[in-house]
Amino acid sequence: MIEFAGLRESLTLRRVRPELIKILRLCAIWSNRSGYDVSINSLNDHDHSANSLHYEDLAADLQVLTATGSAHKRAMSALAKHLKQNLGYGYDVVWNSPGHYTHVHVEFDDNERPRNAEGTDAN
């Protein structure tokens, strides 16, 4: 199951983009196969970096939680691997790097901007 549960406030989108639907579809497939729920805790809401694709409705932050509500790192590693293997060209999956230890960040970048280890613009 996919849960829409904003971390700080309600989730918002200006438009539902096909690139985002592809991300959500793959999350639902992984959830059904693994038995883990995926929480989407950020879309186009709260403050992100200045050039964030969240503001273009092309990024999502995802979590898998343990029964006690903490980040389920092993399951999120498996989710990140599934997304990397199945999303294809133009998609970036950022997990287990600075700023991304508690969630998986997934975005579609049709400009293919170079990224640094933190998942932000290198320029």
N, C-alpha and C positions, 0 to 999 in steps of 0.2 A: 504494500500500500504506500502511496505517496501522501504525505501530510504537508499542508501548507501552514507553517507556523513561524511567523516572523520572530526573529530574536529580540528586536527592540520595539517594533511596532508592526502594524498590519502590512502584509505584502502588497505591493502595487505593481501594475504593468500599465503602460500606455497602449500597447498593442501586443497581440500574441503573434510572435514571429514563427515561421516554420522551422527556423534553426533552433529555437527554444523548444518547440514541440518535439523535435528529434531527441533532444537531451532528456526531456521528461518521459518520452516513450521508452528510451533505453533504461532509465531509472526504474520504471514500472516493470519492465521485463526482468531486470536484475532482482528487484524486490520479490517478484513472484517466484523466481528460481531459488533465491537464497533464503527466503523466509523472513528477511529483515525489512523493517519499515524504513523508508527514506524520508527525512524531513527536509523540506525546502525552506530555508530560513532567511534568504535574502534574494530579492529580484531587483526591481527598480525602486529601491527604498533606501532610507538613511544615507549617511555620508560614505562615499567610496572615493578612491583616488580621482583626480581631476579628469582623466581620460578614460575612466572605467566604462566598460561595455555594459555594465548594469544599467547605465542611463540610456542606452540604446535598446533596451529590452533584449539583449543578446548574451546575458550572463546570469548564472544562478549559483548560489552557495548551498551546498547539500550537507546533511549530517545523517549519520546512523548512530543512534544512542543505545547505551546499555539499559538494563532494567532500572538502574539507579539514576539515569539521566546524564551520565557522563559520555564523552565521545568514545565510540566503539572503534578503536583504531584499526583492528584487524579487519573488521567488516568494511570500513571506509577505504582501506587499501584495496580490498577486493572490488569495491564499487569503482574506484578510480581506475583500476586495471581494466575492468569491463568497459568503461567509457572510452579509455584510450584506444582499446582494440576495435571499438565499433563505431566511433564517431567519424573518423576520417579527416580529410584535408580541411583546414581552416579552423578546426576546433582545438582549443587548448584546455588541458586538464591540469590543475595545479593542486598538489596535495603533499603534505608532510614537508613543507618548506616554510621559511619565515613568513608569518602572518597566515599560514594555512595548516596549522597543526590540529585545529578543532573542526575543520570543515574542508570539503572538497569544492574548489572553485572551478566552474566549467563555463567556457565562453566560446562564441563563434566570432572569429576575427577575419573578415573578408579582406582586410588589408595586410594580413599576416605581419603585423608589427613585431619586430624582434623583442623578445622578453628576456628579463634577467631572472635570477634564481628566485626572486620574491614574486614573480609573476606580474610585475608591473612593466610599463614601457621602459625599454633600455635607453631611449633617447631623452 
